[in-house]
Amino acid sequence: MLFHFTYQLIAFSIFMFLFLITLLFVLTKHLANEDIKRNVHSGVLESITTETITENGRVLLADYWKTLLQEQEMWLQVIDMEGTVIFSTNTPDDVPKTYSVSRLLEVKDDRRLGKYTTAWQMDLAYEEPLLFLLGRVDDRSDRLRDWFMRYQKDGMPDPELLKTLEADVSRTGGYLHVINEDGAILQSIGKDPTEKENYHPLEIMAMQEQPGTYATYVNVYRDKASRKTWVYHTPQENAVGKQPIMNELIKIVIATGLGILIISVAVSVWHGYRYSRPLLLFTGWFERMRSGTYEEVLTPKDRKRVFRKKGKIRTRYKLYKEVIQSFYQMAEQLAETERERKRLERNREEWMSGISHDLRTPLSSIQGYGYMLENAPEDWSPAELREMGTVIREKGDYMLELIHDFSLIFQLKSAVRPQDVAPLDLSELVRRCVLKYVNDATLEHVTFQYEGREDSVMVEGSAKWLHRLMANLISNAVKHNPPGITVTVGVEKRADGAVIIVRDNGVGMDEETKKNLFERYYRGTNTEESIDGSGLGMSIAKAIVDAHHGQVKIESEEGKGTCIKVILPWELENPKQEGTLQKP
């Protein structure tokens, strides 16, 4: 499936990439042509600068640019860092071959070189920059300069020569504006169809940069002395006009999108027909799994459709080979899960049966003595009555302990109070717990040792529950080992938390016992054993550790003792929230 879908996706992606790249080149070329139409001079210069290649001091200019420069009556020079012209085309004889610093600065500021109007652009793509200088004869600019020199007085048209100026302007078919520094039109000469009153700050600059988008061609002459500016408008033919380029882009994008949509729909229909037919087969599998029939993934009819006689998958289903294998594995796992669920259900029933048995046994004793006392209380001596009372009390204590342990387990799951959680010294808590057993006179046959740290080991937890944890761990070591053993308790620091270690040198445990040590009531259903404890001690210990987000590890070997390690984190997650101490 990965191979099939991948190569098809790659092929489709390559096609779309080439299509979009081609479209991008076409669109870029179109935009470049439009830009040249709007401003032939700067557009041509920018394109020449971008496309021209320089190798070992030689400038390689395409022939079509040379032809275009001749048609437009323009000349081009390429100047190096030394001011030397290293390339020129269509250049008149009166244009310099070398330039000084001041001459180039004048050309830059005035945009003129003698009688030629110039445009320039730097090419910084090489180690040493190159200057591309484009020149042309602009009669309108020269005419405006001539008019200013002949007809101006203090920057304004001389009233005595105004009619002559108007006649000259009218003959060219244009009009002339004289403006101040703020762009206000002080005087208009010639027929002005726009009837403008002022220019915006960037308007004249925009008209110069993109003359092809306006109805008139603009020449400007600014007199520094009077701070007046003469703006000369002449009509031009074939003006492009301000065409909204976004309209063209939107049309191209829409057409491209429709093309891609049509191709995508066609490919999708083909993929749907090819790959969806086997999915109908999978639907039947899901139905059988929903009904719990995990043992039979394929019916005999389905198996005949999918596999050949020799057991090989048919061609139309080979694409789903991994899927079919995964279905078989999933069905196997679900079947195993179902078997495990039934096993747990049996264990629960056995567990409840054991609890019922152990509750019924002391109740039978209490009930029997109760009948005896009820029917003939006067027949019993004081010693016999005391013995009956002792048995009734012991049986009642056992039942209370069993019920109390059940209550503790469910409290740890549903009613542990967050206010019981506080910072505490784990070393001191463990040491006090061990000391309690050391001072217990009934445990003289057991030796207790504490191997804790001298410094404090601070953790967050419930002192009440941790006391019960230690009591259950130590009691378990004492209860299930013969007299004469040594129980060693210690506390360690680790990067992941504090560790409580309870080790004994007793009989140890087999693998089955280790596996079920924390199962509830694992040892309690044996009616041959005495009713010493509820059988829920280690289950309670595990629940306490879980409530503190800790871990329990068991190391034991038959005949070599047992070591239980409890790892507690330094801080509990969200201990202040309402509710229980939940597992992370």
RODO-2510 file (C-alpha; in nm, 4 decimals, decimal comma):
residues 584
     n   res          X          Y          Z
     1     m     0,0000     0,0000     0,0000
     2     l     0,2816     0,2364     0,0853
     3     f     0,4507     0,1732    -0,2509
     4     h     0,1343     0,2104    -0,4572
     5     f     0,0112     0,5250    -0,2901
     6     t     0,3597     0,6753    -0,2723
     7     y     0,4544     0,6426    -0,6383
     8     q     0,1135     0,7702    -0,7480
     9     l     0,1359     1,0639    -0,5127
    10     i     0,4918     1,1387    -0,6277
    11     a     0,3921     1,1233    -0,9942
    12     f     0,0947     1,3499    -0,9367
    13     s     0,3063     1,5890    -0,7288
    14     i     0,5763     1,6068    -0,9994
    15     f     0,3133     1,6813    -1,2613
    16     m     0,1597     1,9581    -1,0496
    17     f     0,5041     2,0976    -0,9674
    18     l     0,6052     2,1185    -1,3344
    19     f     0,2690     2,2676    -1,4206
    20     l     0,2985     2,5356    -1,1525
    21     i     0,6621     2,6101    -1,2420
    22     t     0,5639     2,6580    -1,6063
    23     l     0,2763     2,8775    -1,5006
    24     l     0,5105     3,0786    -1,2799
    25     f     0,7547     3,1396    -1,5661
    26     v     0,4732     3,2436    -1,7989
    27     l     0,3269     3,4738    -1,5383
    28     t     0,6685     3,6242    -1,4575
    29     k     0,7331     3,6883    -1,8254
    30     h     0,3915     3,8440    -1,8622
    31     l     0,4458     4,0732    -1,5641
    32     a     0,7903     4,1710    -1,6940
    33     n     0,6444     4,2625    -2,0320
    34     e     0,3703     4,4631    -1,8668
    35     d     0,6284     4,6440    -1,6566
    36     i     0,8328     4,7275    -1,9675
    37     k     0,5197     4,8651    -2,1334
    38     r     0,4545     5,0909    -1,8371
    39     n     0,8092     5,2248    -1,8326
    40     v     1,0138     5,1213    -2,1326
    41     h     1,3377     5,2800    -2,0177
    42     s     1,3595     5,1607    -1,6563
    43     g     1,1927     4,8294    -1,7425
    44     v     1,4435     4,7538    -2,0180
    45     l     1,7351     4,8573    -1,7975
    46     e     1,6192     4,6387    -1,5079
    47     s     1,5713     4,3377    -1,7353
    48     i     1,9091     4,3880    -1,9027
    49     t     2,0820     4,4170    -1,5636
    50     t     1,9152     4,0967    -1,4420
    51     e     1,9855     3,8876    -1,7515
    52     t     2,3332     4,0107    -1,8486
    53     i     2,6258     3,7816    -1,7583
    54     t     2,9823     3,9017    -1,7010
    55     e     3,2710     3,6556    -1,7421
    56     n     3,6368     3,7590    -1,6958
    57     g     3,5580     4,1240    -1,7621
    58     r     3,3473     4,0468    -2,0712
    59     v     2,9822     4,1484    -2,0763
    60     l     2,7533     3,9042    -2,2609
    61     l     2,4360     4,0809    -2,3744
    62     a     2,1691     3,8955    -2,5711
    63     d     2,1217     4,0087    -2,9304
    64     y     1,7516     4,0814    -2,8908
    65     w     1,8351     4,3479    -2,6314
    66     k     2,0750     4,5124    -2,8754
    67     t     1,8010     4,5132    -3,1395
    68     l     1,5502     4,6611    -2,8966
    69     l     1,7929     4,9408    -2,7961
    70     q     1,8410     5,0341    -3,1601
    71     e     1,4651     5,0354    -3,2231
    72     q     1,4051     5,2579    -2,9215
    73     e     1,7040     5,4840    -3,0120
    74     m     1,8739     5,4192    -2,6791
    75     w     2,2351     5,3433    -2,5944
    76     l     2,3871     5,1339    -2,3139
    77     q     2,7186     5,1425    -2,1287
    78     v     2,8522     4,9114    -1,8567
    79     i     3,1043     5,0859    -1,6271
    80     d     3,3414     4,9108    -1,3838
    81     m     3,4837     5,0256    -1,0493
    82     e     3,7572     5,2273    -1,2229
    83     g     3,5044     5,4324    -1,4174
    84     t     3,6009     5,2597    -1,7421
    85     v     3,3388     5,1570    -1,9946
    86     i     3,3866     4,7824    -2,0442
    87     f     3,0872     4,7373    -2,2728
    88     s     2,8730     4,9641    -2,4909
    89     t     2,6139     4,9248    -2,7623
    90     n     2,4529     5,1824    -2,9943
    91     t     2,6563     5,4504    -2,8114
    92     p     2,7144     5,7865    -2,9953
    93     d     3,0658     5,9255    -3,0318
    94     d     2,9997     6,2188    -2,7968
    95     v     2,9421     5,9866    -2,4994
    96     p     3,2522     5,9527    -2,2739
    97     k     3,4510     5,6267    -2,2572
    98     t     3,5638     5,6880    -1,8982
    99     y     3,4017     5,8661    -1,6020
   100     s     3,5287     6,0496    -1,2984
   101     v     3,3691     6,0420    -0,9563
   102     s     3,2117     6,3857    -0,9892
   103     r     3,0830     6,3119    -1,3388
   104     l     2,9058     5,9962    -1,2243
   105     l     2,7543     6,1771    -0,9248
   106     e     2,6210     6,4480    -1,1564
   107     v     2,4699     6,1832    -1,3814
   108     k     2,3137     6,0179    -1,0767
   109     d     2,1618     6,3382    -0,9371
   110     d     2,0568     6,5113    -1,2609
   111     r     1,9773     6,2001    -1,4643
   112     r     2,1402     6,3699    -1,7588
   113     l     2,4635     6,3356    -1,9497
   114     g     2,5034     6,6328    -2,1778
   115     k     2,2059     6,6275    -2,4123
   116     y     2,1070     6,2746    -2,3105
   117     t     1,8517     6,1785    -2,0490
   118     t     1,9884     5,8823    -1,8505
   119     a     1,8770     5,5991    -1,6263
   120     w     2,1177     5,3889    -1,4218
   121     q     2,1195     5,0712    -1,2144
   122     m     2,3860     4,8937    -1,0104
   123     d     2,4589     4,5224    -1,0450
   124     l     2,5987     4,3971    -0,7112
   125     a     2,5998     4,0264    -0,7970
   126     y     2,9748     4,0183    -0,8585
   127     e     3,2771     4,0857    -0,6388
   128     e     3,3108     4,4324    -0,7913
   129     p     2,9860     4,6165    -0,8686
   130     l     2,9019     4,7290    -1,2215
   131     l     2,7041     5,0339    -1,3291
   132     f     2,4582     4,9965    -1,6166
   133     l     2,3955     5,3376    -1,7777
   134     l     2,1121     5,3802    -2,0294
   135     g     2,0834     5,7008    -2,2333
   136     r     1,8498     5,8491    -2,4892
   137     v     1,7694     6,1804    -2,6510
   138     d     1,4546     6,3205    -2,4881
   139     d     1,3340     6,6129    -2,7051
   140     r     1,0601     6,6976    -2,4601
   141     s     1,3029     6,7349    -2,1720
   142     d     1,5328     6,9518    -2,3827
   143     r     1,2376     7,1570    -2,5020
   144     l     1,1270     7,2189    -2,1410
   145     r     1,4749     7,3328    -2,0428
   146     d     1,4866     7,5659    -2,3423
   147     w     1,1479     7,7168    -2,2540
   148     f     1,2535     7,7776    -1,8958
   149     m     1,5731     7,9517    -2,0033
   150     r     1,3909     8,1717    -2,2553
   151     y     1,0588     8,2537    -2,0898
   152     q     1,1038     8,2479    -1,7113
   153     k     1,1343     8,5395    -1,4739
   154     d     1,1937     8,4571    -1,1046
   155     g     1,0798     8,1043    -1,1767
   156     m     0,7456     8,2096    -1,3273
   157     p     0,6606     8,2670    -1,6969
   158     d     0,7476     8,6227    -1,8006
   159     p     0,4146     8,8035    -1,8594
   160     e     0,5610     8,9809    -2,1591
   161     l     0,6565     8,6501    -2,3243
   162     l     0,3549     8,4512    -2,2049
   163     k     0,1737     8,4486    -2,5428
   164     t     0,4827     8,3212    -2,7195
   165     l     0,5191     8,0437    -2,4575
   166     e     0,1510     7,9530    -2,4933
   167     a     0,1924     7,9275    -2,8703
   168     d     0,4956     7,7000    -2,8367
   169     v     0,3169     7,4755    -2,5854
   170     s     0,0003     7,4551    -2,7968
   171     r     0,1965     7,3519    -3,1061
   172     t     0,3208     7,0407    -2,9220
   173     g    -0,0337     6,9446    -2,8180
   174     g     0,0591     6,9477    -2,4501
   175     y     0,0216     7,1779    -2,1511
   176     l     0,2449     7,3227    -1,8835
   177     h     0,1992     7,3617    -1,5059
   178     v     0,4069     7,5801    -1,2782
   179     i     0,3853     7,4542    -0,9183
   180     n     0,5302     7,5582    -0,5820
   181     e     0,6983     7,3398    -0,3204
   182     d     0,3645     7,2095    -0,1864
   183     g     0,2458     7,0955    -0,5296
   184     a    -0,0112     7,3733    -0,5744
   185     i    -0,0507     7,4815    -0,9380
   186     l     0,0415     7,8479    -0,9594
   187     q    -0,0122     7,8838    -1,3326
   188     s    -0,1402     7,6626    -1,6130
   189     i    -0,0374     7,7190    -1,9757
   190     g    -0,2048     7,5417    -2,2632
   191     k    -0,5235     7,3353    -2,2688
   192     d    -0,5399     7,1281    -1,9511
   193     p    -0,8196     6,8657    -1,9759
   194     t    -0,7748     6,7590    -1,6129
   195     e    -0,8304     7,1068    -1,4583
   196     k    -0,6096     7,0051    -1,1687
   197     e    -0,5448     7,2427    -0,8798
   198     n    -0,2551     7,0655    -0,7121
   199     y    -0,0342     6,7556    -0,7203
   200     h    -0,0025     6,4978    -0,4435
   201     p     0,3510     6,4503    -0,3038
   202     l     0,4145     6,1211    -0,4901
   203     e     0,2047     6,1844    -0,7981
   204     i     0,4720     6,3348    -1,0224
   205     m     0,7259     6,0672    -0,9188
   206     a     0,4748     5,7927    -1,0030
   207     m     0,4062     5,9493    -1,3428
   208     q     0,7798     5,9541    -1,4169
   209     e     0,8411     5,5963    -1,3013
   210     q     0,5466     5,4452    -1,4902
   211     p     0,4731     5,6773    -1,7823
   212     g     0,2983     5,4024    -1,9752
   213     t     0,0101     5,3935    -1,7279
   214     y    -0,0857     5,7600    -1,7776
   215     a    -0,2401     5,9461    -2,0720
   216     t     0,0408     6,2022    -2,0831
   217     y     0,4179     6,1863    -2,0671
   218     v     0,5686     6,4074    -1,7951
   219     n     0,8907     6,6095    -1,8014
   220     v     0,9963     6,8073    -1,4986
   221     y     1,2384     7,0959    -1,4537
   222     r     1,2993     7,2308    -1,1042
   223     d     1,4592     7,5707    -1,0458
   224     k     1,6598     7,5575    -0,7248
   225     a     1,6843     7,9362    -0,6986
   226     s     1,3121     8,0132    -0,7090
   227     r     1,2016     7,6710    -0,5837
   228     k     0,9459     7,6596    -0,8622
   229     t     0,8892     7,3488    -1,0738
   230     w     0,7717     7,3387    -1,4340
   231     v     0,5746     7,0226    -1,5219
   232     y     0,5323     6,9615    -1,8929
   233     h     0,2623     6,7188    -2,0123
   234     t     0,2600     6,5796    -2,3665
   235     p     0,0138     6,3236    -2,4996
   236     q     0,1466     5,9780    -2,5738
   237     e     0,0094     5,7042    -2,7934
   238     n    -0,0503     5,3420    -2,6948
   239     a    -0,0718     5,4141    -2,3240
   240     v    -0,1255     5,0941    -2,1317
   241     g    -0,3357     5,2511    -1,8637
   242     k    -0,3619     5,1449    -1,5013
   243     q    -0,4803     4,7915    -1,5520
   244     p    -0,5475     4,6148    -1,2209
   245     i    -0,2935     4,3332    -1,2394
   246     m    -0,4800     4,1446    -0,9638
   247     n    -0,7693     4,0855    -1,2045
   248     e    -0,5397     3,8943    -1,4369
   249     l    -0,3880     3,7053    -1,1477
   250     i    -0,7319     3,6101    -1,0183
   251     k    -0,8334     3,4815    -1,3606
   252     i    -0,5158     3,2758    -1,3889
   253     v    -0,5579     3,1377    -1,0365
   254     i    -0,9232     3,0473    -1,1008
   255     a    -0,8386     2,8731    -1,4271
   256     t    -0,5498     2,6887    -1,2631
   257     g    -0,7677     2,5879    -0,9696
   258     l    -1,0393     2,4529    -1,1969
   259     g    -0,7829     2,2528    -1,3933
   260     i    -0,6353     2,1059    -1,0757
   261     l    -0,9869     2,0328    -0,9444
   262     i    -1,0849     1,8438    -1,2583
   263     i    -0,7642     1,6392    -1,2520
   264     s    -0,8040     1,5703    -0,8793
   265     v    -1,1661     1,4577    -0,9215
   266     a    -1,0711     1,2224    -1,2041
   267     v    -0,7850     1,0719    -1,0021
   268     s    -1,0097     1,0455    -0,6938
   269     v    -1,2814     0,8582    -0,8852
   270     w    -1,0242     0,6145    -1,0187
   271     h    -0,8732     0,5629    -0,6745
   272     g    -1,2162     0,5231    -0,5195
   273     y    -1,3186     0,2508    -0,7651
   274     r    -0,9877     0,0676    -0,7335
   275     y    -0,9375     0,0832    -0,3584
   276     s    -1,2882     0,0930    -0,2103
   277     r    -1,4138    -0,2426    -0,3406
   278     p    -1,2045    -0,4474    -0,0950
   279     l    -1,3283    -0,2237     0,1861
   280     l    -1,6713    -0,3831     0,1531
   281     l    -1,5037    -0,7051     0,2606
   282     f    -1,3597    -0,5335     0,5680
   283     t    -1,7093    -0,4157     0,6640
   284     g    -1,8150    -0,7750     0,7146
   285     w    -1,5116    -0,8346     0,9318
   286     f    -1,6040    -0,5419     1,1521
   287     e    -1,9592    -0,6720     1,1862
   288     r    -1,8339    -1,0094     1,3053
   289     m    -1,5935    -0,8441     1,5478
   290     r    -1,8741    -0,6220     1,6805
   291     s    -2,0740    -0,9346     1,7584
   292     g    -1,7717    -1,0839     1,9379
   293     t    -1,6885    -1,3516     1,6805
   294     y    -1,3125    -1,3066     1,6985
   295     e    -1,2158    -1,6606     1,6116
   296     e    -1,3474    -1,6379     1,2552
   297     v    -1,2061    -1,3368     1,0693
   298     l    -1,3041    -1,4597     0,7227
   299     t    -1,5983    -1,6749     0,6359
   300     p    -1,5311    -1,9613     0,3919
   301     k    -1,6886    -1,7515     0,1163
   302     d    -1,4693    -1,4504     0,1966
   303     r    -1,1614    -1,6690     0,2174
   304     k    -1,2320    -1,8031    -0,1310
   305     r    -1,2653    -1,4477    -0,2645
   306     v    -0,9383    -1,3288    -0,1070
   307     f    -0,7086    -1,6317    -0,1402
   308     r    -0,6175    -1,8628    -0,4255
   309     k    -0,6170    -2,2390    -0,3891
   310     k    -0,2498    -2,2383    -0,2895
   311     g    -0,3114    -1,9813    -0,0194
   312     k    -0,1752    -1,6787    -0,2056
   313     i    -0,3676    -1,3507    -0,1989
   314     r    -0,5453    -1,2622    -0,5189
   315     t    -0,4100    -0,9695    -0,7229
   316     r    -0,6948    -0,7306    -0,6442
   317     y    -0,6313    -0,7759    -0,2708
   318     k    -0,2489    -0,7697    -0,2737
   319     l    -0,2556    -0,3994    -0,2028
   320     y    -0,4222    -0,4821     0,1291
   321     k    -0,1893    -0,7659     0,2240
   322     e    -0,0634    -0,5863     0,5358
   323     v    -0,4186    -0,4860     0,6296
   324     i    -0,5396    -0,8447     0,6092
   325     q    -0,2474    -0,9616     0,8218
   326     s    -0,3192    -0,6843     1,0724
   327     f    -0,6839    -0,7936     1,0895
   328     y    -0,5784    -1,1467     1,1743
   329     q    -0,3414    -1,0204     1,4426
   330     m    -0,6068    -0,7889     1,5845
   331     a    -0,8619    -1,0706     1,5949
   332     e    -0,6071    -1,2866     1,7740
   333     q    -0,5404    -1,0165     2,0311
   334     l    -0,9110    -0,9529     2,0830
   335     a    -0,9686    -1,3236     2,1316
   336     e    -0,6865    -1,3286     2,3876
   337     t    -0,8359    -1,0220     2,5585
   338     e    -1,1702    -1,1955     2,5772
   339     r    -1,0070    -1,5010     2,7335
   340     e    -0,8276    -1,2751     2,9824
   341     r    -1,1564    -1,1027     3,0678
   342     k    -1,3180    -1,4377     3,1391
   343     r    -1,0193    -1,5366     3,3527
   344     l    -1,0491    -1,2164     3,5544
   345     e    -1,4207    -1,2772     3,5909
   346     r    -1,3487    -1,6235     3,7301
   347     n    -1,0884    -1,4765     3,9667
   348     r    -1,3400    -1,2179     4,0846
   349     e    -1,5963    -1,4856     4,1504
   350     e    -1,3383    -1,6965     4,3356
   351     w    -1,2336    -1,3889     4,5314
   352     m    -1,5912    -1,3094     4,6336
   353     s    -1,6438    -1,6747     4,7156
   354     g    -1,3381    -1,6689     4,9420
   355     i    -1,4538    -1,3506     5,1157
   356     s    -1,7979    -1,4991     5,1682
   357     h    -1,6387    -1,8158     5,3082
   358     d    -1,4145    -1,6296     5,5530
   359     l    -1,7024    -1,4143     5,6709
   360     r    -1,9285    -1,7175     5,7054
   361     t    -1,6711    -1,9147     5,9127
   362     p    -1,6472    -1,6684     6,2061
   363     l    -2,0181    -1,5939     6,1776
   364     s    -2,0907    -1,9660     6,2185
   365     s    -1,8842    -1,9751     6,5377
   366     i    -2,0501    -1,6625     6,6755
   367     q    -2,3925    -1,7921     6,5786
   368     g    -2,3257    -2,1350     6,7401
   369     y    -2,2106    -1,9888     7,0695
   370     g    -2,5050    -1,7518     7,0591
   371     y    -2,7526    -2,0425     7,0306
   372     m    -2,5780    -2,2245     7,3145
   373     l    -2,5968    -1,9203     7,5412
   374     e    -2,9536    -1,8466     7,4395
   375     n    -3,0861    -2,1988     7,5080
   376     a    -2,9108    -2,2865     7,8375
   377     p    -2,7025    -2,0028     7,9802
   378     e    -2,7238    -2,1512     8,3343
   379     d    -2,5458    -2,4723     8,2283
   380     w    -2,2125    -2,3001     8,1613
   381     s    -1,9442    -2,2275     8,4182
   382     p    -1,7754    -1,8842     8,4397
   383     a    -1,4599    -2,0253     8,2775
   384     e    -1,6613    -2,1678     7,9877
   385     l    -1,8481    -1,8415     7,9464
   386     r    -1,5186    -1,6512     7,9348
   387     e    -1,3875    -1,8931     7,6718
   388     m    -1,7046    -1,8427     7,4641
   389     g    -1,6732    -1,4656     7,4974
   390     t    -1,3099    -1,4800     7,3912
   391     v    -1,3948    -1,6794     7,0782
   392     i    -1,6844    -1,4466     6,9944
   393     r    -1,4596    -1,1409     7,0420
   394     e    -1,1769    -1,2873     6,8301
   395     k    -1,4176    -1,3822     6,5511
   396     g    -1,5752    -1,0355     6,5690
   397     d    -1,2321    -0,8677     6,5642
   398     y    -1,1362    -1,0682     6,2570
   399     m    -1,4566    -0,9666     6,0785
   400     l    -1,4071    -0,6043     6,1751
   401     e    -1,0475    -0,6166     6,0488
   402     l    -1,1639    -0,7709     5,7206
   403     i    -1,4328    -0,5076     5,6744
   404     h    -1,1908    -0,2316     5,7776
   405     d    -0,9363    -0,3463     5,5187
   406     f    -1,2037    -0,3475     5,2505
   407     s    -1,2936     0,0040     5,3554
   408     l    -0,9308     0,1136     5,3320
   409     i    -0,8987    -0,0183     4,9759
   410     f    -1,2044     0,1729     4,8590
   411     q    -1,1016     0,4848     5,0516
   412     l    -0,7732     0,4852     4,8624
   413     k    -0,9722     0,4755     4,5384
   414     s    -1,2508     0,7196     4,6178
   415     a    -1,2068     0,9124     4,9423
   416     v    -0,8460     1,0027     5,0152
   417     r    -0,8525     1,3591     5,1472
   418     p    -0,6054     1,5997     4,9839
   419     q    -0,5662     1,7863     5,3129
   420     d    -0,3871     1,4784     5,4531
   421     v    -0,1024     1,5356     5,2051
   422     a     0,1887     1,7400     5,3444
   423     p     0,5695     1,7534     5,3279
   424     l     0,7205     1,4949     5,5630
   425     d     1,0583     1,3473     5,6525
   426     l     1,0510     0,9944     5,5116
   427     s     1,3661     0,8881     5,6998
   428     e     1,2144     0,9820     6,0352
   429     l     0,8785     0,8182     5,9538
   430     v     1,0405     0,4869     5,8515
   431     r     1,2761     0,4919     6,1497
   432     r     0,9817     0,5327     6,3938
   433     c     0,7925     0,2494     6,2254
   434     v     1,0913     0,0140     6,2649
   435     l     1,1408     0,1255     6,6256
   436     k     0,7819     0,0233     6,7019
   437     y     0,8559    -0,3345     6,5940
   438     v     1,1912    -0,3395     6,7753
   439     n     1,0121    -0,2563     7,1013
   440     d     0,7377    -0,5186     7,0451
   441     a     0,8003    -0,7939     7,3045
   442     t     0,5914    -1,0441     7,1095
   443     l     0,8409    -1,0354     6,8219
   444     e     1,1555    -1,1441     7,0074
   445     h     1,2152    -1,4176     6,7469
   446     v     1,2679    -1,1536     6,4728
   447     t     1,5643    -0,9153     6,4398
   448     f     1,4912    -0,5673     6,3014
   449     q     1,7567    -0,3376     6,1535
   450     y     1,7290     0,0191     6,0262
   451     e     1,9747     0,1380     5,7596
   452     g     1,8394     0,4833     5,6933
   453     r     2,0066     0,8149     5,6155
   454     e     2,1162     1,0588     5,8815
   455     d     1,9889     1,3586     5,6831
   456     s     1,6244     1,4294     5,6056
   457     v     1,4549     1,2870     5,2974
   458     m     1,1575     1,5164     5,2335
   459     v     0,8635     1,3961     5,0222
   460     e     0,4977     1,4886     4,9874
   461     g     0,2526     1,2340     5,1161
   462     s     0,0059     1,1248     5,3836
   463     a     0,1765     1,0232     5,7090
   464     k    -0,1224     0,8078     5,8076
   465     w    -0,1172     0,6056     5,4862
   466     l     0,2616     0,5722     5,4785
   467     h     0,2563     0,4384     5,8377
   468     r     0,0040     0,1776     5,7248
   469     l     0,2235     0,0962     5,4215
   470     m     0,5269     0,0286     5,6430
   471     a     0,3180    -0,1761     5,8859
   472     n     0,1859    -0,3969     5,6073
   473     l     0,5279    -0,4498     5,4446
   474     i     0,7023    -0,5354     5,7717
   475     s     0,4136    -0,7519     5,8966
   476     n     0,4128    -0,9452     5,5699
   477     a     0,7852    -1,0179     5,6081
   478     v     0,7338    -1,1390     5,9663
   479     k     0,4149    -1,3392     5,9035
   480     h     0,5358    -1,5469     5,6102
   481     n     0,8834    -1,6366     5,7371
   482     p     1,0027    -1,8716     6,0122
   483     p     1,1426    -1,7420     6,3465
   484     g     1,5014    -1,6199     6,3531
   485     i     1,4904    -1,4059     6,0393
   486     t     1,6325    -1,0558     6,0078
   487     v     1,4217    -0,7757     5,8588
   488     t     1,6265    -0,4799     5,7324
   489     v     1,4542    -0,1495     5,6494
   490     g     1,6205     0,1490     5,4823
   491     v     1,5668     0,4732     5,2906
   492     e     1,7643     0,5915     4,9863
   493     k     1,7722     0,8985     4,7646
   494     r     1,7511     0,8695     4,3866
   495     a     1,7039     1,1083     4,0978
   496     d     1,3496     0,9828     4,0371
   497     g     1,2466     0,9926     4,4046
   498     a     1,2930     0,8496     4,7516
   499     v     1,3142     0,4705     4,7942
   500     i     1,1917     0,2610     5,0901
   501     i     1,3617    -0,0808     5,1082
   502     v     1,2237    -0,3731     5,3158
   503     r     1,4523    -0,6785     5,2957
   504     d     1,4432    -1,0146     5,4761
   505     n     1,6587    -1,3267     5,4634
   506     g     1,3635    -1,5663     5,4840
   507     v     1,2240    -1,8331     5,2577
   508     g     1,1664    -1,6110     4,9562
   509     m     0,8913    -1,6491     4,6973
   510     d     0,8351    -1,8453     4,3796
   511     e     0,7366    -1,6767     4,0518
   512     e     0,3654    -1,7431     4,0954
   513     t     0,3647    -1,5829     4,4387
   514     k     0,5585    -1,2784     4,3136
   515     k     0,3150    -1,2379     4,0262
   516     n     0,0085    -1,2457     4,2552
   517     l     0,1569    -1,0865     4,5685
   518     f    -0,0529    -0,7693     4,5363
   519     e    -0,3690    -0,9451     4,4235
   520     r    -0,6512    -0,8918     4,6700
   521     y    -0,7157    -1,1884     4,8948
   522     y    -0,4485    -1,3977     4,7284
   523     r    -0,3692    -1,5962     5,0462
   524     g    -0,7008    -1,5543     5,2253
   525     t    -0,9124    -1,8281     5,0774
   526     n    -0,7181    -2,1214     5,2257
   527     t    -0,9458    -2,2470     5,5017
   528     e    -0,6678    -2,4607     5,6459
   529     e    -0,4721    -2,1520     5,7599
   530     s    -0,5495    -1,9611     6,0751
   531     i    -0,7471    -1,6370     6,0467
   532     d    -0,4423    -1,4247     6,1249
   533     g    -0,5090    -1,1100     5,9234
   534     s    -0,7538    -1,0372     5,6430
   535     g    -0,5318    -1,1387     5,3506
   536     l    -0,5580    -0,7894     5,2049
   537     g    -0,2435    -0,6358     5,3536
   538     m    -0,0270    -0,6310     5,0412
   539     s    -0,3196    -0,5227     4,8247
   540     i    -0,3658    -0,2253     5,0586
   541     a     0,0080    -0,1532     5,0437
   542     k    -0,0038    -0,1460     4,6629
   543     a    -0,3065     0,0856     4,6680
   544     i    -0,1242     0,3262     4,9033
   545     v     0,1791     0,3365     4,6732
   546     d    -0,0449     0,3999     4,3699
   547     a    -0,2226     0,6804     4,5561
   548     h     0,1175     0,8465     4,6033
   549     h     0,2027     0,8015     4,2317
   550     g     0,4793     0,5594     4,3292
   551     q     0,6091     0,2238     4,2085
   552     v     0,6722    -0,1127     4,3764
   553     k     0,9473    -0,3530     4,2720
   554     i     0,9941    -0,7076     4,4088
   555     e     1,3205    -0,9004     4,4126
   556     s     1,2884    -1,2501     4,5557
   557     e     1,4258    -1,5993     4,5103
   558     e     1,3261    -1,9145     4,6922
   559     g     1,5545    -1,9801     4,9871
   560     k     1,7316    -1,6409     4,9542
   561     g     1,4816    -1,3966     5,0987
   562     t     1,2785    -1,1114     4,9592
   563     c     1,3456    -0,7426     4,8913
   564     i     1,0578    -0,4984     4,8287
   565     k     1,1432    -0,1489     4,7022
   566     v     0,8902     0,1357     4,7085
   567     i     0,9801     0,4389     4,4955
   568     l     0,7963     0,7595     4,5920
   569     p     0,8192     1,0816     4,3866
   570     w     0,9468     1,3988     4,5523
   571     e     0,6192     1,5819     4,4825
   572     l     0,2668     1,4621     4,4066
   573     e     0,0877     1,5906     4,0987
   574     n    -0,1987     1,8323     4,1826
   575     p    -0,2197     1,7359     4,5528
   576     k    -0,4500     2,0311     4,6306
   577     q    -0,7285     1,9337     4,3927
   578     e    -1,0507     1,7994     4,5329
   579     g    -1,0966     1,4249     4,5188
   580     t    -0,8505     1,1440     4,5502
   581     l    -0,4849     1,1008     4,4943
   582     q    -0,5161     0,9619     4,1426
   583     k    -0,2622     0,7845     3,9318
   584     p    -0,0785     1,0052     3,6814
***
